[in-house]
């Protein structure tokens, strides 16, 4: 649980403004991580739809909350 939300938000803003990594480099890192996951046999999942019922239930609950991001004019 986050105890000091203001500290976290300040840290996130600083991280976003200090990151000078190019988009091309970020995609290269993503591709390398994807390849490693395949080599470790973590991807693709053997049963891609396993657990989707839980994901759908969680999504319904989140989307039903009044004032959720993107709902009823609340900022996304």
Secondary structure, 3 states (H helix, E strand, C coil): CCCCHHHHHHHHHHHHHHCCCCHHHHHHHHHHHHHHHHHCCCCCCCCCCCCHHHHHHHHHHHHHCCCCCCCCCCCC
